[in-house]
Amino acid sequence: METKNIMIVGVGGQGSLLASKTIGYLLLNEGYDVKVSEVHGMSQRGGSVVTYVRYGDKVYSPIIDEGEADVIVSFELMEAARWLKCLKSGGQIVTNTQQIDPMPVVLGAAEYPEDLVEKMKGKGAKVDALDCLKLAGEAGSIKAVNVVLLGRLSHYFDFPEEAWIKALEANVPEKLLEINKKAFQLGRKE
């Protein structure tokens, strides 16, 4: 199997590292060679965070270059648009519709762009946009946005639901597991 590439993008503190660990665990259990690489921006200050997950028969490098991502999973709408250049032709974006104002917007020096989903589709991207914050709240914690996204992402892979749940069980603390299982189900069903 040729190497496949998943980019996970978001803002610091949204749980992208847990999502990448969970996906990596799932792929390893499914028999793939997996490389996970974390690229931190100013994550502690709400800056951009990017994680690469590459998998296949044999993966030699953990880095994804422009135009190589098969899937971009985005925790925040503008981050999906920011990293669109990395998506390969015909690639899939799975994004939360949540908008987190970056510092220039907070300071009034810029405005948050409008119609980002339509703009990304206009550039040829397949976009699956979902209000993951709302669904995470329904699951019992707005911090479960990352797992709602994993539930949505599961539609684009031919792995049994049990494999996803096993990966969650291995990576989510026991006391938060039921909320996260519910978050996964909500994202998967929506």
N, CA and C of each residue as an Amber inpcrd file, in Angstrom:
protein
   570
   0.8430000  -1.1890000   0.0000000   0.0000000   0.0000000   0.0000000
   0.8800000   1.2410000   0.0000000   0.5320000   2.1810000  -0.8390000
   1.2770000   3.4380000  -0.8350000   1.0050000   4.1850000   0.4680000
   1.9100000   5.0520000   0.8230000   1.7770000   5.8100000   2.0630000
   0.6270000   6.8040000   1.9430000  -0.1900000   6.8650000   2.9860000
  -1.3030000   7.8090000   3.0830000  -0.9660000   8.8270000   4.1630000
  -1.5230000  10.0210000   4.0130000  -1.1590000  11.1450000   4.8760000
  -2.3810000  11.8310000   5.4740000  -2.3320000  12.0170000   6.7850000
  -3.3790000  12.7420000   7.5070000  -2.7180000  13.9060000   8.2350000
  -3.2310000  15.0960000   8.0260000  -2.7930000  16.2670000   8.7920000
  -3.8770000  16.6040000   9.8000000  -3.4650000  16.8620000  11.0280000
  -4.3960000  17.2900000  12.0610000  -3.9720000  18.7000000  12.4460000
  -4.8770000  19.6580000  12.2580000  -4.5330000  21.0640000  12.4890000
  -5.5370000  21.6820000  13.4520000  -5.0400000  22.6240000  14.2320000
  -5.9200000  23.2970000  15.1770000  -5.1830000  24.3690000  15.9300000
  -5.7520000  24.7360000  17.0470000  -5.2090000  25.7610000  17.9190000
  -4.7980000  25.0610000  19.2090000  -3.7250000  25.5330000  19.8100000
  -3.2260000  24.9160000  21.0340000  -4.3030000  24.7000000  22.0770000
  -4.2920000  23.5320000  22.6960000  -5.2310000  23.2240000  23.7570000
  -6.5130000  22.5510000  23.3170000  -6.6450000  22.2550000  22.0260000
  -7.8810000  21.6410000  21.5400000  -7.8520000  20.1190000  21.5360000
  -6.7240000  19.5180000  21.8410000  -6.6770000  18.0610000  21.9040000
  -6.2020000  17.3800000  20.6400000  -5.4790000  18.1040000  19.7970000
  -5.0130000  17.4970000  18.5480000  -3.9820000  16.3980000  18.8070000
  -3.2010000  16.5210000  19.8700000  -2.2000000  15.4920000  20.1510000
  -2.8600000  14.1780000  20.5770000  -3.9180000  14.2460000  21.3700000
  -4.6580000  13.0380000  21.7260000  -5.2640000  12.4100000  20.4670000
  -5.7930000  13.2390000  19.5850000  -6.3780000  12.7210000  18.3440000
  -5.3260000  12.0040000  17.5080000  -4.1420000  12.5890000  17.3810000
  -3.0950000  11.9540000  16.5690000  -2.6120000  10.6520000  17.2050000
  -2.4890000  10.6230000  18.5320000  -2.0940000   9.3880000  19.2230000
  -3.1350000   8.2960000  19.0100000  -4.4030000   8.6690000  19.0730000
  -5.4880000   7.7010000  18.9020000  -5.5000000   7.1430000  17.4820000
  -5.3400000   8.0190000  16.4970000  -5.2930000   7.5590000  15.1040000
  -4.0750000   6.6640000  14.8800000  -2.9310000   7.0740000  15.4190000
  -1.7180000   6.2700000  15.2840000  -1.8860000   4.8910000  15.8910000
  -2.4930000   4.8150000  17.0640000  -2.7490000   3.5380000  17.7330000
  -3.6520000   2.6600000  16.8660000  -4.7310000   3.2480000  16.3600000
  -5.6700000   2.5290000  15.4940000  -4.9460000   1.9360000  14.2820000
  -4.1480000   2.7610000  13.6020000  -3.4660000   2.3250000  12.3850000
  -2.4330000   1.2380000  12.6700000  -1.7160000   1.3680000  13.7850000
  -0.7630000   0.3190000  14.1740000  -1.4860000  -1.0050000  14.4110000
  -2.6150000  -0.9390000  15.1100000  -3.3860000  -2.1570000  15.3780000
  -3.9790000  -2.7650000  14.1110000  -4.1430000  -1.9490000  13.0900000
  -4.6570000  -2.4540000  11.8180000  -3.5300000  -2.9780000  10.9170000
  -2.2890000  -2.9590000  11.4450000  -1.1840000  -3.5830000  10.7430000
  -0.3220000  -2.6800000   9.8760000  -0.4990000  -1.3800000   9.9740000
   0.2790000  -0.4390000   9.1610000   1.5520000   0.0030000   9.8730000
   2.5350000   0.3750000   9.0820000   3.6820000   1.1060000   9.6050000
   3.1980000   2.5480000   9.7560000   3.4600000   3.1690000  10.8910000
   2.9170000   4.4980000  11.1780000   4.0230000   5.4150000  11.6840000
   4.0050000   6.6620000  11.2150000   4.8750000   7.7100000  11.7420000
   3.9860000   8.8790000  12.1370000   4.1840000   9.3670000  13.3610000
   3.4410000  10.5360000  13.8500000   4.4540000  11.6020000  14.2060000
   4.2210000  12.8170000  13.7310000   5.1300000  13.9220000  13.9970000
   4.3280000  15.1270000  14.4440000   4.7710000  15.7660000  15.5100000
   4.0910000  16.9430000  16.0370000   4.8860000  18.1920000  15.7040000
   4.1950000  19.1780000  15.1850000   4.8140000  20.4690000  14.9150000
   4.0420000  21.4980000  15.7240000   4.6540000  21.9950000  16.7650000
   3.9730000  22.9520000  17.6330000   4.2870000  24.3730000  17.1870000
   3.2580000  25.1940000  17.1400000   3.4740000  26.6250000  16.9940000
   3.5110000  27.1790000  18.4010000   2.8820000  28.2900000  18.5860000
   2.7710000  28.8690000  19.9300000   1.5300000  28.2640000  20.5860000
   1.5720000  26.9610000  20.7680000   0.3840000  26.2370000  21.2180000
  -0.1040000  26.6920000  22.5860000   0.8050000  27.0590000  23.4730000
   0.3800000  27.4900000  24.7990000  -0.3370000  28.8380000  24.7520000
  -0.1670000  29.5600000  23.6850000  -0.7830000  30.8910000  23.5570000
  -1.8810000  30.9130000  22.5020000  -2.4310000  29.7420000  22.2030000
  -3.5310000  29.6940000  21.2380000  -3.0630000  29.7090000  19.8010000
  -1.7880000  29.4260000  19.5690000  -1.2600000  29.4190000  18.2080000
  -1.5760000  28.1250000  17.4880000  -1.2160000  28.0960000  16.2270000
  -1.4760000  26.9620000  15.3590000  -0.6690000  25.7360000  15.7980000
  -1.3100000  24.5760000  15.7690000  -0.6640000  23.3020000  16.0790000
  -0.9490000  22.3570000  14.9160000   0.0900000  21.6530000  14.4560000
  -0.0520000  20.7200000  13.3450000   0.5600000  19.3860000  13.7460000
  -0.1360000  18.3080000  13.4260000   0.3760000  16.9640000  13.6470000
   0.2340000  16.1970000  12.3360000   1.2660000  15.4450000  11.9980000
   1.2450000  14.6050000  10.8040000   1.1050000  13.1550000  11.2150000
   0.2470000  12.4150000  10.5380000   0.1350000  10.9710000  10.7030000
   0.2790000  10.3690000   9.3080000   1.3250000   9.5590000   9.1360000
   1.5770000   8.8980000   7.8540000   1.5410000   7.3950000   8.0860000
   0.9180000   6.6690000   7.1670000   0.8080000   5.2260000   7.3350000
   0.8150000   4.5170000   5.9820000   1.2450000   3.2700000   6.0120000
   1.3040000   2.4490000   4.8080000   2.0790000   1.1830000   5.1060000
   2.5370000   0.4970000   4.0470000   3.3370000  -0.7060000   4.2440000
   4.6650000  -0.3710000   4.9060000   5.3110000   0.6920000   4.4210000
   6.5700000   1.1560000   5.0130000   6.6320000   2.6680000   4.8630000
   6.7520000   3.3550000   5.9930000   6.8060000   4.8160000   5.9960000
   8.2070000   5.2280000   6.4140000   8.8310000   6.0820000   5.6120000
  10.2150000   6.4690000   5.8800000  10.3540000   7.8360000   6.5360000
   9.4150000   8.7230000   6.2970000   9.5210000  10.0800000   6.8280000
   8.2210000  10.4660000   7.5290000   8.2890000  11.2170000   8.6110000
   7.0700000  11.6320000   9.3060000   6.4550000  12.9270000   8.7620000
   7.0970000  13.5530000   7.7990000   6.6790000  14.8870000   7.3490000
   5.7920000  14.8060000   6.1070000   4.7720000  15.6730000   6.0610000
   3.8770000  15.7990000   4.9180000   4.1630000  17.1400000   4.2530000
   4.4650000  17.1050000   2.9680000   4.7400000  18.3360000   2.2260000
   3.4630000  18.8720000   1.5780000   3.5690000  20.0740000   1.0120000
   2.4380000  20.6850000   0.3160000   1.9180000  19.7390000  -0.7630000
   0.5900000  19.6470000  -0.8520000  -0.0450000  18.8370000  -1.8760000
  -0.0120000  17.3420000  -1.6280000   0.3520000  16.9010000  -0.4110000
   0.4630000  15.4650000  -0.1290000  -0.5780000  14.9190000   0.8430000
  -1.3160000  15.7600000   1.5400000  -2.2690000  15.2710000   2.5420000
  -3.4970000  14.6740000   1.8640000  -3.8060000  13.4320000   2.2120000
  -5.0350000  12.8030000   1.7280000  -6.2310000  13.3440000   2.4910000
  -6.0220000  13.6100000   3.7860000  -7.0790000  14.1140000   4.6670000
  -6.4870000  15.1950000   5.5620000  -7.2380000  16.2690000   5.7480000
  -6.9210000  17.2730000   6.7650000  -8.0730000  17.2570000   7.7650000
  -7.7270000  17.0240000   9.0210000  -8.6970000  17.0920000  10.1100000
  -8.4350000  18.4060000  10.8230000  -9.4440000  19.2730000  10.8520000
  -9.2330000  20.6020000  11.4150000 -10.1710000  20.8690000  12.5870000
  -9.5740000  21.3550000  13.6780000 -10.3230000  21.6400000  14.8950000
 -10.9230000  23.0430000  14.8630000 -10.5390000  23.8270000  13.8920000
 -10.9860000  25.2240000  13.8100000 -11.0330000  25.5950000  12.3320000
 -12.0490000  26.3310000  11.9300000 -12.3350000  26.5810000  10.5190000
 -11.2070000  27.2960000   9.7740000 -10.6490000  28.3440000  10.3550000
  -9.5960000  29.0810000   9.6510000  -8.3290000  28.2390000   9.5160000
  -8.0860000  27.3420000  10.4690000  -6.9230000  26.4550000  10.3520000
  -7.0710000  25.5310000   9.1470000  -8.2870000  25.0850000   8.8640000
  -8.5190000  24.2620000   7.6660000  -8.1340000  25.0490000   6.4210000
  -8.5680000  26.3030000   6.3490000  -8.2450000  27.1400000   5.1890000
  -6.7530000  27.4500000   5.1120000  -6.1220000  27.6710000   6.2510000
  -4.6960000  27.9960000   6.2950000  -3.8430000  26.8630000   5.7180000
  -4.2430000  25.6200000   5.9600000  -3.4420000  24.4640000   5.5500000
  -3.9430000  23.8130000   4.2700000  -4.8910000  24.4370000   3.5870000
  -5.4660000  23.8910000   2.3520000  -4.4010000  23.5690000   1.3020000
  -3.3240000  24.3350000   1.2760000  -2.2500000  24.1220000   0.2940000
  -1.5890000  22.7440000   0.4420000  -1.7570000  22.1350000   1.6000000
  -1.1600000  20.8150000   1.8380000  -2.0420000  19.6690000   1.3560000
  -3.3050000  19.9500000   1.0510000  -4.2330000  18.9130000   0.6160000
  -3.9560000  18.5270000  -0.8320000  -3.9260000  17.2270000  -1.0970000
  -3.7280000  16.7950000  -2.4760000  -5.0240000  16.9680000  -3.2520000
  -4.9170000  17.0050000  -4.5520000  -6.0900000  17.1180000  -5.4160000
  -7.0310000  15.9560000  -5.1140000  -8.2860000  16.2600000  -4.8700000
  -9.2640000  15.2390000  -4.5420000  -9.2630000  14.8420000  -3.0840000
  -8.4620000  15.5300000  -2.2470000  -8.3720000  15.2150000  -0.8240000
  -9.6080000  15.6470000  -0.0580000  -9.6990000  15.1730000   1.1820000
 -10.8610000  15.4080000   2.0310000 -10.4890000  16.2590000   3.2450000
 -11.3150000  17.2520000   3.5400000 -11.1960000  18.0230000   4.7720000
 -12.3600000  17.6480000   5.6770000 -12.0540000  17.3250000   6.9240000
 -13.0640000  17.1090000   7.9550000 -12.8060000  18.2010000   8.9760000
 -13.7580000  19.1260000   9.1260000 -13.5010000  20.2850000   9.9820000
 -14.6400000  20.6030000  10.9370000 -14.2350000  21.0800000  12.0870000
 -15.1440000  21.6840000  13.0470000 -15.4920000  23.0700000  12.5040000
 -16.7170000  23.5060000  12.6690000 -17.1060000  24.8400000  12.1950000
 -16.8100000  25.9420000  13.2110000 -16.2720000  25.5670000  14.3600000
 -15.9360000  26.5470000  15.3900000 -14.9400000  27.5800000  14.8560000
 -15.1360000  28.8190000  15.2660000 -14.2320000  29.8970000  14.8700000
 -13.5830000  30.4780000  16.1280000 -12.2590000  30.4140000  16.1700000
 -11.5050000  30.9870000  17.2860000 -10.7120000  32.1630000  16.7280000
 -10.9930000  33.3390000  17.2350000 -10.3340000  34.5370000  16.7080000
  -8.8410000  34.5260000  17.0110000  -8.0070000  34.6570000  15.9650000
  -6.5720000  34.8100000  16.2100000  -6.2880000  36.2180000  16.7300000
  -5.0900000  36.4240000  17.2450000  -4.7540000  37.6930000  17.8790000
  -5.0270000  38.9190000  16.9880000  -4.6980000  38.9200000  15.6890000
  -5.0060000  40.1110000  14.8840000  -6.5040000  40.4550000  14.8710000
  -7.3580000  39.4400000  14.9160000  -8.8010000  39.6850000  14.9560000
  -9.2000000  40.2120000  16.3330000  -8.6430000  39.6110000  17.3850000
  -8.9310000  40.0580000  18.7520000  -8.5450000  41.5270000  18.9280000
  -7.4040000  41.9120000  18.3570000  -6.9100000  43.2790000  18.4950000
  -7.5930000  44.2710000  17.5480000  -8.4450000  43.7730000  16.6450000
  -9.1380000  44.6490000  15.7090000  -8.3280000  45.0030000  14.4730000
  -7.1910000  44.3680000  14.2760000  -6.3350000  44.6650000  13.1200000
  -6.7530000  43.8710000  11.8790000  -7.6290000  42.8890000  12.0560000
  -8.0950000  42.0710000  10.9350000  -9.4910000  41.5630000  11.2630000
 -10.1520000  41.0190000  10.2490000 -11.4670000  40.4170000  10.4560000
 -11.3870000  38.9370000  10.1440000 -12.1890000  38.1540000  10.8520000
 -12.2380000  36.7200000  10.5770000 -12.8580000  36.5370000   9.1910000
 -12.2240000  35.7760000   8.3240000 -12.7520000  35.5990000   6.9580000
 -14.1380000  34.9450000   6.9620000 -14.9570000  35.3620000   6.0240000
 -16.3100000  34.8070000   5.9010000 -16.3440000  33.7210000   4.8350000
 -17.3410000  32.8670000   4.9140000 -17.6220000  31.8400000   3.9030000
 -16.4300000  30.9270000   3.6240000 -15.7160000  30.5290000   4.6480000
 -14.5160000  29.7090000   4.4490000 -14.8270000  28.3400000   3.8470000
 -15.9240000  27.7170000   4.2530000 -16.2670000  26.4060000   3.6880000
 -16.4920000  26.5300000   2.1860000 -17.2410000  27.5310000   1.7790000
 -17.5170000  27.7330000   0.3570000 -16.2360000  28.0600000  -0.4080000
 -15.3680000  28.8600000   0.2010000 -14.1070000  29.2050000  -0.4490000
 -13.2220000  27.9810000  -0.6390000 -13.1580000  27.1070000   0.3720000
 -12.3490000  25.8940000   0.2400000 -12.9280000  24.9640000  -0.8230000
 -14.2610000  24.8410000  -0.8530000 -14.9060000  24.0250000  -1.8910000
 -14.6380000  24.6180000  -3.2660000 -14.6220000  25.9510000  -3.3450000
 -14.3470000  26.6370000  -4.6010000 -12.9440000  26.3670000  -5.1300000
 -12.0440000  25.9670000  -4.2350000 -10.6760000  25.6240000  -4.6420000
 -10.5230000  24.1230000  -4.8930000 -11.6520000  23.4130000  -4.9330000
 -11.6300000  22.0030000  -5.2820000 -11.5690000  21.0300000  -4.1220000
 -11.5940000  21.5060000  -2.8940000 -11.5270000  20.6040000  -1.7350000
 -12.8990000  20.0020000  -1.4500000 -12.8970000  18.7480000  -1.0300000
 -14.1100000  18.1260000  -0.4920000 -14.1210000  18.4800000   0.9910000
 -15.1890000  19.1320000   1.4450000 -15.2270000  19.6260000   2.8190000
 -16.4290000  19.0440000   3.5590000 -16.1540000  18.4180000   4.6860000
 -17.1720000  17.8980000   5.5880000 -17.0720000  18.7590000   6.8500000
 -17.9820000  19.7230000   6.9970000 -17.9480000  20.6740000   8.1090000
 -19.0700000  20.3550000   9.0870000 -18.7120000  20.3050000  10.3660000
 -19.6320000  19.8680000  11.3960000 -19.4420000  20.7180000  12.6600000
 -20.5400000  21.0560000  13.3310000 -20.4550000  21.8040000  14.5890000
 -20.0840000  20.8360000  15.7190000 -18.8000000  20.5570000  15.8180000
 -18.3000000  19.5860000  16.8030000 -18.3850000  20.1170000  18.2260000
 -18.3080000  21.4190000  18.4060000 -18.4100000  22.0110000  19.7450000
 -19.7850000  21.7270000  20.3350000 -20.8180000  21.8910000  19.5430000
 -22.1900000  21.6140000  19.9930000 -22.3370000  20.1410000  20.3740000
 -21.8330000  19.2500000  19.5190000 -21.9550000  17.8170000  19.7800000
 -21.1440000  17.3980000  21.0050000 -19.9740000  17.9980000  21.1850000
 -19.1580000  17.6960000  22.3650000 -19.9090000  18.1000000  23.6360000
 -20.5840000  19.2380000  23.5880000 -21.4010000  19.6670000  24.7260000
 -22.5090000  18.6740000  25.0160000 -23.1340000  18.1470000  23.9700000
 -24.1800000  17.1340000  24.1390000 -23.6150000  15.8590000  24.7700000
 -22.3490000  15.5580000  24.4650000 -21.7060000  14.3630000  25.0160000
 -21.3600000  14.5430000  26.4930000 -21.2570000  15.7970000  26.9430000
 -20.9710000  16.0390000  28.3540000 -19.7540000  16.8910000  28.6300000
 -18.9790000  17.2360000  27.5860000 -17.8100000  18.0940000  27.7830000
 -17.4040000  18.7430000  26.4740000 -17.3010000  20.0670000  26.4690000
 -16.8690000  20.7480000  25.2480000 -15.4150000  20.4190000  24.9030000
 -14.6910000  19.8320000  25.8470000 -13.3120000  19.4230000  25.5750000
 -13.2400000  18.1830000  24.6850000 -14.3690000  17.5560000  24.4010000
 -14.3910000  16.3440000  23.5840000 -14.5610000  16.6280000  22.0980000
 -14.3370000  17.8700000  21.6760000 -14.4180000  18.2250000  20.2560000
 -13.5160000  17.3070000  19.4270000 -12.3190000  17.0240000  19.9480000
 -11.3740000  16.1900000  19.2140000 -11.9320000  14.8030000  18.9270000
 -12.6630000  14.2390000  19.8670000 -13.1950000  12.8970000  19.6810000
 -14.4460000  12.9180000  18.7990000 -15.2160000  14.0000000  18.8400000
 -16.3140000  14.1590000  17.8770000 -15.7280000  14.1510000  16.4600000
 -14.6210000  14.8640000  16.2780000 -13.9590000  14.8750000  14.9620000
 -13.4790000  13.4830000  14.5550000 -12.9710000  12.7150000  15.5130000
 -12.5540000  11.3450000  15.2030000 -13.7530000  10.5070000  14.7560000
 -14.8890000  10.7110000  15.4090000 -16.1040000  10.0060000  14.9930000
 -16.4780000  10.3410000  13.5630000 -16.3760000  11.6080000  13.2330000
 -16.6890000  12.0290000  11.8580000 -15.6590000  11.4730000  10.8780000
 -14.3890000  11.5240000  11.2610000 -13.3110000  11.0110000  10.4210000
 -13.4830000   9.5220000  10.1360000 -14.0510000   8.7940000  11.0700000
 -14.1880000   7.3450000  10.9120000 -14.9930000   6.9640000   9.6730000
 -15.8250000   7.8730000   9.1590000 -16.5890000   7.6130000   7.9340000
 -15.6890000   7.4160000   6.7160000 -14.5040000   7.9480000   6.7680000
 -13.6130000   7.9450000   5.6050000 -12.5970000   6.8040000   5.6370000
 -12.7770000   5.8760000   6.5840000 -11.8920000   4.7300000   6.7090000
 -12.7150000   3.4640000   6.8110000 -12.1600000   2.3920000   6.3020000
 -12.8580000   1.1160000   6.3020000 -12.4020000   0.2580000   7.4820000
 -12.4500000   0.8320000   8.6730000 -12.0960000   0.1030000   9.8870000
 -13.3640000  -0.0910000  10.7060000 -13.4880000  -1.2210000  11.3840000
 -14.6900000  -1.4260000  12.2000000 -14.7510000  -0.4290000  13.3610000
 -15.9480000  -0.1040000  13.7460000 -16.1520000   0.8330000  14.8520000
 -15.4370000   0.3540000  16.1150000 -15.4130000  -0.9550000  16.3280000
 -14.7650000  -1.5100000  17.5180000 -13.2790000  -1.1480000  17.5610000
 -12.6400000  -1.0630000  16.3960000 -11.2110000  -0.7060000  16.3540000
 -11.0050000   0.7290000  16.8220000 -11.9080000   1.6170000  16.4450000
 -11.8370000   3.0100000  16.8900000 -12.0370000   3.0940000  18.4090000
 -13.0270000   2.3500000  18.9120000 -13.3140000   2.3600000  20.3480000
 -12.1150000   1.8110000  21.1270000 -11.5010000   0.7520000  20.6260000
 -10.3160000   0.1800000  21.2760000  -9.1980000   1.2280000  21.3540000
  -9.0170000   1.9950000  20.2890000  -7.9930000   3.0470000  20.2750000
  -8.3170000   4.1340000  21.2970000  -9.5900000   4.4780000  21.4250000
  -9.9950000   5.4530000  22.4490000  -9.7010000   4.9170000  23.8440000
 -10.0610000   3.6620000  24.0770000  -9.8490000   3.0630000  25.3910000
  -8.3700000   3.0460000  25.7830000  -7.5040000   2.9230000  24.7930000
  -6.0620000   2.8730000  25.0630000  -5.4550000   4.2510000  25.3000000
  -6.1470000   5.3180000  24.8830000  -5.5480000   6.6490000  24.9290000
  -6.2720000   7.6730000  25.7960000  -7.5050000   7.3970000  26.1640000
  -8.2910000   8.3400000  26.9610000  -8.3090000   7.8540000  28.4130000
  -8.0690000   8.7500000  29.3620000  -8.1290000   8.3470000  30.7710000
  -9.4960000   7.7310000  31.1230000  -9.4720000   6.7270000  31.9710000
 -10.6770000   5.9740000  32.3460000 -11.8260000   6.8850000  32.7810000
 -11.5170000   7.9090000  33.5870000 -12.5810000   8.7630000  34.1270000
 -13.2880000   9.5900000  33.0460000 -12.6610000   9.7280000  31.8670000
 -13.2490000  10.5100000  30.7720000 -13.7300000   9.6370000  29.6140000
 -13.6020000   8.3340000  29.7690000 -13.8590000   7.4290000  28.6570000
 -15.3120000   7.4410000  28.1940000 -16.2680000   7.4090000  29.1070000
 -17.6800000   7.3500000  28.6900000 -18.0990000   8.6030000  27.9260000
 -17.6680000   9.7680000  28.3940000 -17.9690000  11.0200000  27.6680000
 -17.3690000  10.9680000  26.2750000 -16.1450000  10.4810000  26.1750000
 -15.4750000  10.4310000  24.8770000 -16.0880000   9.3940000  23.9500000
 -16.5410000   8.2820000  24.4760000 -17.2420000   7.2960000  23.6450000
 -18.5330000   7.8990000  23.0890000 -19.2380000   8.6390000  23.9430000
 -20.4690000   9.2900000  23.4920000 -20.1480000  10.3550000  22.4260000
 -19.0680000  11.1080000  22.6310000 -18.6520000  12.1220000  21.6580000
 -18.3270000  11.4760000  20.3160000 -17.6250000  10.3510000  20.3610000
 -17.2960000   9.6260000  19.1370000 -18.5630000   9.2130000  18.4060000
 -19.5160000   8.6420000  19.1510000 -20.7760000   8.1920000  18.5400000
 -21.5380000   9.3540000  17.9140000 -21.5700000  10.4950000  18.6010000
 -22.2760000  11.6570000  18.0480000 -21.6360000  12.1370000  16.7500000
 -20.3130000  12.1600000  16.7110000 -19.6350000  12.5520000  15.4850000
 -19.8320000  11.5430000  14.3720000 -19.8570000  10.2940000  14.7150000
 -20.0340000   9.2170000  13.7310000 -21.4360000   9.2160000  13.1470000
 -22.4320000   9.4890000  13.9880000 -23.8360000   9.4390000  13.5380000
 -24.2830000  10.6840000  12.8080000 -23.6950000  11.8290000  13.1110000
 -24.1770000  13.1120000  12.5820000 -24.1080000  13.1340000  11.0690000
